[in-house]
Amino acid sequence: MSSIQIIVGSMLGGTEYVAEACEETLTELDFKVDIHLKPDLNNILSNTFLSNNEQKKHSDLPKKPLWIICTSTHGAGDYPDSIKQFASDLSHCEQDLSTVSFLTIGIGDSSYDTFCKAAKDITKLLITMGCTEIVPLKTLDMSEDIDPEELAQQWISLNKDLL
Ligand SMILES: Cc1cc2nc3c(=O)[nH]c(=O)nc-3n(C[C@H](O)[C@H](O)[C@H](O)COP(=O)(O)O)c2cc1C
């Protein structure tokens, strides 16, 4: 079992429901999950690398640490307030993140030219910081009549063997 950190960027709360739906699916799949509605990089790093140490004690439970980013986009392609500090801290992080794998779910509205830009930007930033994207960005378009929680859960289930 790998430990998964779900990192949430939301302004109005909708993306929190999507993240919690992902948490539910992952828990059903028997993953250990921590969800961060107000992500703090230091806290996430200590969970990530503590989990690593724990895994070393259990050699039958190996796996790289995994982060799942769920973020909407606000303003004119900006990060939501809840994830701004995390993104800034991440860009200055000096810790080696090369063992961290991640995937991103972007929630946005395609009527904006900057569709899901925050999710695209954080994906680029994580790659710049040495992390490995294991599944290409999943975007959910709220201008369509969709159930974003259901779609996110289906996407997690589809990719479960890569986690
Ligand atoms: C003021 C405002 C600005 C927005 N700007 C963008 C944007 O630039 N790109 C985009 O894809 N969606 C944009 N959206 C759509 C939101 O990302 C979308 O409504 C999302 O579901 C909000 O998620 P949240 O409830 O977690 O904040 C904007 C929405 C609002 C209200």
Ligand as a Chemical Component Dictionary entry (heavy atoms), coordinates in Angstrom:
data_LIG
# 
_chem_comp.id                   LIG 
_chem_comp.type                 NON-POLYMER 
_chem_comp.pdbx_formal_charge   0 
_chem_comp.three_letter_code    LIG 
# 
loop_
_chem_comp_atom.comp_id 
_chem_comp_atom.atom_id 
_chem_comp_atom.alt_atom_id 
_chem_comp_atom.type_symbol 
_chem_comp_atom.charge 
_chem_comp_atom.model_Cartn_x 
_chem_comp_atom.model_Cartn_y 
_chem_comp_atom.model_Cartn_z 
_chem_comp_atom.pdbx_ordinal 
LIG C1  C1  C 0 -14.233 34.644 -10.693 1  
LIG C2  C2  C 0 -14.007 33.332 -11.374 2  
LIG C3  C3  C 0 -12.925 33.175 -12.200 3  
LIG C4  C4  C 0 -12.683 31.939 -12.861 4  
LIG N1  N1  N 0 -11.598 31.818 -13.699 5  
LIG C5  C5  C 0 -11.406 30.641 -14.333 6  
LIG C6  C6  C 0 -10.289 30.480 -15.219 7  
LIG O1  O1  O 0 -9.501  31.390 -15.445 8  
LIG N2  N2  N 0 -10.129 29.274 -15.833 9  
LIG C7  C7  C 0 -10.995 28.227 -15.630 10 
LIG O2  O2  O 0 -10.785 27.171 -16.214 11 
LIG N3  N3  N 0 -12.050 28.348 -14.786 12 
LIG C8  C8  C 0 -12.275 29.524 -14.137 13 
LIG N4  N4  N 0 -13.335 29.650 -13.272 14 
LIG C9  C9  C 0 -14.241 28.509 -13.072 15 
LIG C10 C10 C 0 -13.927 27.758 -11.786 16 
LIG O3  O3  O 0 -12.651 27.151 -11.846 17 
LIG C11 C11 C 0 -14.995 26.703 -11.577 18 
LIG O4  O4  O 0 -16.234 27.345 -11.321 19 
LIG C12 C12 C 0 -14.676 25.743 -10.446 20 
LIG O5  O5  O 0 -15.683 24.746 -10.387 21 
LIG C13 C13 C 0 -14.566 26.445 -9.099  22 
LIG O6  O6  O 0 -14.088 25.502 -8.169  23 
LIG P1  P1  P 0 -14.059 25.807 -6.597  24 
LIG O7  O7  O 0 -15.499 25.807 -6.126  25 
LIG O8  O8  O 0 -13.313 24.674 -6.004  26 
LIG O9  O9  O 0 -13.376 27.106 -6.390  27 
LIG C14 C14 C 0 -13.580 30.869 -12.636 28 
LIG C15 C15 C 0 -14.677 31.028 -11.778 29 
LIG C16 C16 C 0 -14.899 32.248 -11.153 30 
LIG C17 C17 C 0 -16.098 32.389 -10.233 31 
# 
loop_
_chem_comp_bond.comp_id 
_chem_comp_bond.atom_id_1 
_chem_comp_bond.atom_id_2 
_chem_comp_bond.value_order 
_chem_comp_bond.pdbx_ordinal 
LIG C1  C2  SING 1  
LIG C2  C3  SING 2  
LIG C2  C16 DOUB 3  
LIG C3  C4  DOUB 4  
LIG C4  N1  SING 5  
LIG C4  C14 SING 6  
LIG N1  C5  DOUB 7  
LIG C5  C6  SING 8  
LIG C5  C8  SING 9  
LIG C6  O1  DOUB 10 
LIG C6  N2  SING 11 
LIG N2  C7  SING 12 
LIG C7  O2  DOUB 13 
LIG C7  N3  SING 14 
LIG N3  C8  DOUB 15 
LIG C8  N4  SING 16 
LIG N4  C9  SING 17 
LIG N4  C14 SING 18 
LIG C9  C10 SING 19 
LIG C10 O3  SING 20 
LIG C10 C11 SING 21 
LIG C11 O4  SING 22 
LIG C11 C12 SING 23 
LIG C12 O5  SING 24 
LIG C12 C13 SING 25 
LIG C13 O6  SING 26 
LIG O6  P1  SING 27 
LIG P1  O7  DOUB 28 
LIG P1  O8  SING 29 
LIG P1  O9  SING 30 
LIG C14 C15 DOUB 31 
LIG C15 C16 SING 32 
LIG C16 C17 SING 33 
# 
